[in-house]
Amino acid sequence: MVILLMMSNNASSIVFHLKYIISNMKTLFANARILTMKDGPSFLRGNLAIENDKIVYLGTEQPRVRFDRTVDCQNMILMPGLKNAHTHSAMVFLRGFGEGLPLHLWLEKVYPVEEKLKPDDVYWLSQAAFLEYIRSGTTAFFDMYYFPPSIVAAANDFGIRCTMLYTPGNEAEHTQEIENEFDKYLGRDSLITPRIGYHAEYTASPKQLDSVKTLSSRYHLPVFTHISETQKETDECLIRRRGITPTEFMDQKGFFEYGGGGYHCIYLSENDQKIFAAKKLFVISCPGSNMKLKDGTAPLSMYFREDIRIALGTDGASSNDSLSMWREMHLASKQNPDIPPYEILKMGTVNGALAMGLEHSDVLAVGKKADLILVDGQDIPYLAHEAKDDDVKAVYINGVEMKPVDKKILKEAAERTRRLLQ
């Protein structure tokens, strides 16, 4: 079921899993309209060169270097890859599940099914989501789900950039497992960027919250969680925490010492917004998911006027039938028509990268990681308002072109989906 729905928007697309093309080479992208996202809403007509995993040249001239490969961009747009700043990737197996239910009733239906998941299920189901990310031009995602080591292994094997939110449990052994993961990936030149957080104020235990604070302080990490996704969540926090909101609760606990932010953030109070702006926190909005679960609409125009940093995410495929970041940008733009198209595009690229700790792949510039996409589009308003998955003609991560090879991932994901939904 999930597999058919995943590809229904483009019947001619080949269903595939991805494999590296050896990247130890110099590649020239010629005849491109380069949207660096560093120099404002303007295009540079020229060439971009990469060597191994980095950009080594960007300009109007033809570099006097011998290249192993030249890609004729045919005047298409070369730009940073899209960044999906909030996902539960493996939830592709629950696409279409609990249709029509508001968030809290939907969660009651979803949790019992998720209890059947095993690490190997999460590995393959996550890769099925990665196929969708790549097909639509998403080169990095910020994940939060069960069995993080399986998600990280899936991302490494697939070759996609992953920021992984680790959420401590109530056992000391679990915290030690997280520290072991941090030792593997923090500060490394890796596809994996670890972060710390928890699901939400209303689901976290005191012990879990203490562990989050301890790990954030020990490793100097920003903290992320779902914040004020529904009015119910916010109202119940005001009662439970004696008059303070989820944002104020986190601030008082010292969770924002190293930054961070919240997913959804539909019902931020005036004081919440001041905290977000002062501490340079990220609102990570998920317009498609909020619409489907009837959560409400985040007032991004208001947040934008208050200089709050905004990124976008799809959430999981169960609460949002689409994993396309183009759709999230279109919805954000329609709901907030006064935000300029270029700023909407930044929410889906640069801002997402910064929220995810990916300063090395936020824009196109010499020395940055070669995470870029080739898009057949006209201009910036087209990208923000009309671009489709099919407009993406090539995707590169770490200088590696992601190519279709076979159908193994979708076969594995389909088998696990059938078993889990029995």
LINJO-V8573 format. One record per pair of residues at least 24 apart in sequence whose C-alpha atoms are under 6 Angstrom apart, sorted by the first residue. I is the first residue (numbers start at 1). J is the second residue. If there is no record, write none. Layout:
BEGIN
I|J + I|J
END
This chain:
BEGIN
2|93 + 15|407 + 16|404 + 16|405 + 16|406 + 16|407 + 17|404 + 17|405 + 17|406 + 17|407 + 17|409 + 18|403 + 18|404 + 18|405 + 23|52 + 23|400 + 24|52 + 25|51 + 25|52 + 25|68 + 26|50 + 26|51 + 26|67 + 26|68 + 27|67 + 27|69 + 27|70 + 28|70 + 29|70 + 29|71 + 30|72 + 30|73 + 31|73 + 31|74 + 31|75 + 32|73 + 32|75 + 32|76 + 33|75 + 33|76 + 33|77 + 34|77 + 34|78 + 35|79 + 36|79 + 36|363 + 36|364 + 37|363 + 38|363 + 52|399 + 53|369 + 53|370 + 53|398 + 53|399 + 54|367 + 54|368 + 54|369 + 54|370 + 55|366 + 55|367 + 55|368 + 55|370 + 56|366 + 57|366 + 76|375 + 76|376 + 77|374 + 77|375 + 78|373 + 78|374 + 79|372 + 79|373 + 80|363 + 80|372 + 81|137 + 81|138 + 81|139 + 81|371 + 81|372 + 81|373 + 82|137 + 82|138 + 82|139 + 82|348 + 82|349 + 83|138 + 83|140 + 83|141 + 83|348 + 83|349 + 83|352 + 84|141 + 84|313 + 85|141 + 85|142 + 85|312 + 85|313 + 85|352 + 86|142 + 86|313 + 86|315 + 87|142 + 87|143 + 87|315 + 87|316 + 88|143 + 88|144 + 88|145 + 88|316 + 89|126 + 89|129 + 89|316 + 90|122 + 90|125 + 90|126 + 91|316 + 91|317 + 92|317 + 93|417 + 94|318 + 95|317 + 95|318 + 96|318 + 102|293 + 102|294 + 103|293 + 119|147 + 119|150 + 123|150 + 123|151 + 123|154 + 124|413 + 125|413 + 128|410 + 136|324 + 136|389 + 161|191 + 162|192 + 163|192 + 163|193 + 163|194 + 163|356 + 164|194 + 164|195 + 165|195 + 165|196 + 166|196 + 167|197 + 167|198 + 168|208 + 169|208 + 170|207 + 170|208 + 196|223 + 197|223 + 197|224 + 197|225 + 198|225 + 199|225 + 200|225 + 200|226 + 221|258 + 222|258 + 222|259 + 222|260 + 223|260 + 224|260 + 224|261 + 224|262 + 225|262 + 226|262 + 226|263 + 227|262 + 227|263 + 227|265 + 228|265 + 228|266 + 228|267 + 229|264 + 229|265 + 229|266 + 230|295 + 247|272 + 266|298 + 277|308 + 282|309 + 282|310 + 283|310 + 284|310 + 284|311 + 284|312 + 285|312 + 286|312 + 286|313 + 286|314 + 288|320 + 289|319 + 289|320 + 301|336 + 310|347 + 311|347 + 311|351 + 311|352 + 312|347 + 312|348 + 329|384 + 330|384 + 330|385 + 341|381 + 341|384 + 345|384 + 369|398 + 370|398 + 370|399 + 371|396 + 371|397 + 371|398 + 372|396
END
